[in-house]
Structures are given as structure tokens and as C-alpha cells.
Amino acid sequence: MHTLYWRDLESPANGEWLGLAVQVEGAHRAPSFLHLQSGGQARIRLMRGDQPLLWATQLPYHDGIWLVKSLVAASPAQASVPPIDSPTLEALRGLRGEARYKAWSRYFVEALRASPGSCLEAGRWLLRLSLAEQAPAWQPPQSHDSRERVLERWRYRSVGRDALLPDWRFYSLEKVLDDDWVQWLDWWGRDNDALIALRRVEDDEGRVKWWRKKAREGELPPVLALRLNCLDACVILDGHCRLRAGLLENVAPEILVLCAYDEQPMPVDTAQRERVLQSLAQRVDAPVRRGRRPLDSEQLNQVLLRLFDDRPWPRVLTRARAVLKEEQWCAEVRDWLTARERLDALEPIIRRVE
């Protein structure tokens, strides 16, 4: 079990909660139970222990990526997070706003630390919350499927605005309904920052029915997702049934996005800073020109905060182990697609073409 430390990240401007920074201490070289492997020709494999969860390969010019998913549900012993039970819900019932976000962030971090199926490794991790916003009313739906039309109305972005922290935006969640073995993500289309399901969920599952009841009560916990830069997407670690329940009840669940990161010092250009200060002084002291709005105190404070913000810059990482042989990857994908009668997709995947 890892030792970890966490701290809340707050906006230097207004103290708004931005997320949870986590420091995990332990063996740096030991792979976590849930881990990535990479190889030549942009071949990628996501593993749960010794079991592949998905195979992926990028197109040569970064037009998109092919996914081949096993869609195998984890056993309780292999799950990244143990199933959320009634006592946990009761302990967190009634929390709203930042109190709710903080409580669930801490719950998931502690659950990941204690779980043998966790993805946590030694290093820095960041947990940010994304909330749904309604799509613009003028934007017409593109799907005739009622479930997809609901997902198209949900647009997600991270809570809090901070120039240094990643802003996880999900422009459409329709990919989570794709339960085919093979999935194509078009990076020049609508599939940037997609949310990817790792298992199939049926509407009549017991957990889905239970979560539908909790969604109607306003007590639906967030979905936990892991950011993988190599996919330009997030995969669901915990919450497949909660997401389906939210969809069926038209309740957009919160999404907690976990990512690994490191910190880089922010270079300070004193000469540039001095020029900006002089420009601000001239702007404040000069008479207001016609058609030019004066700087108010809030705008001035924001400029000064950014100017003197010397916090280290968090760079989002995706760790993988370069142990994958291309021949092995191709053979596994071929065998998997053959067994599921999807050989029609084999050639473009192997050749890395759309």
C-alpha cells in the first residue's frame, strides 16, 4: 500500500476550489495493476494485471486512433475502486458545492490507495472535477437516438478557472454508448477529449436501477476517469453504471478526472514584467479615450496576479512501459477480432489508416 499526501488547490484570485493534488510515495519502477504498455508503430495496450483491457494504435499523422476493447468487467478484487456502498453514501449525503467535491475527491483517492487494482504509482497526481453545461440552444442535435441526443446536450469543463491547471472539456459523451469491440476516434472531428467506457452496461442491471434511484434523489456520486494523453481521451475507472443511470434519468453526473503530472519551474522575465507594469501605470493614469473602456479593479487585479504568479507549471503525463512487441500486439488484435467476427476492421487497424 502506498503512502500518499494530498492538498487542496485553490485559486489565488478568489480562493475557489480547483482540485486535489496528491503525492504518492513508493517504489518508482513497480508497475501498478492498471498500467499502459507501448511499442513500435504507435502500438498501445492498457492492462489490468495480465489481462488486456484495450489495444490502440495511432494514425501516422495523428488524424485519430483505433481502439480494440475487451469490454470485460473487472471482478471485485480487480476493480480500480471498490463498489460504493450505502454507508458511504449516507456519510456523504446532503453535501453540496465545494464540500461535496472535496469529500468525493478524498474518497476516491483513498479508495485508489487501498485498492489492489489501482492505477496509482509513485509520483504526483492531480484530481480535477468537470461539470456539465447545457449545449447552446442554437446547436442542432446530430443524432436521432434519444440517448445520444441527451449526451449531445451535455458539455463539460473543469470547475474553477486557472491558467496553469488543465481544463478537461468533454464536448460530447456519445462515445460511451459505443459498445462495439472496435472504436474509431476522429481527432479532427468531435472525438477530442472523449470519454471511453471499458465495459458494457445494460439498462436493467441491478446497480443501474439502484443508481437511478439515487440520481432522482440528487445523490449520484461522480464518475472517476483516468486521463491518457496517448488516446487524447479519458477512460472510465469507476462509474459505468452511474453514468448510464444519469443518462436514463437525464441527470448529468460530475466527472472527476485523474491524471499524473510533474512540475516545471515557471521562468520569470523581470524585464517583461517591468514593461507590463509601466504599461499598466500609463493605462491607469491616462485619461479615458473615446471608445476605450477603463480598467476596473477586478481586471487590474487579474493582470497583476498573472504577472506575479510564479507557481510551478503542472505538465500532464501519461506513463507507459516500452515492453510491447509489434508482432505480439498484431497477433493479439487479430486473434481477438477473429474470435468476435470483426475481421472487417483488421486491415485498417494493422495498417494504421482510417
Beta strands, then each sheet from edge to edge (+ up, - down):
strand 1: 3-10
strand 2: 17-25
strand 3: 34-39
strand 4: 43-48
strand 5: 51-58
strand 6: 64-69
strand 7: 123-134
strand 8: 154-158
strand 9: 182-186
strand 10: 194-196
strand 11: 223-228
strand 12: 233-238
strand 13: 255-264
strand 14: 313-317
strand 15: 320-324
sheet 1: 1+ 2- 7+ 8-
sheet 2: 1+ 2- 7+ 13- 11- 12+ 10+
sheet 3: 1+ 2- 7+ 13- 14+
sheet 4: 9+ 6- 5+ 4- 3+ 15+
end
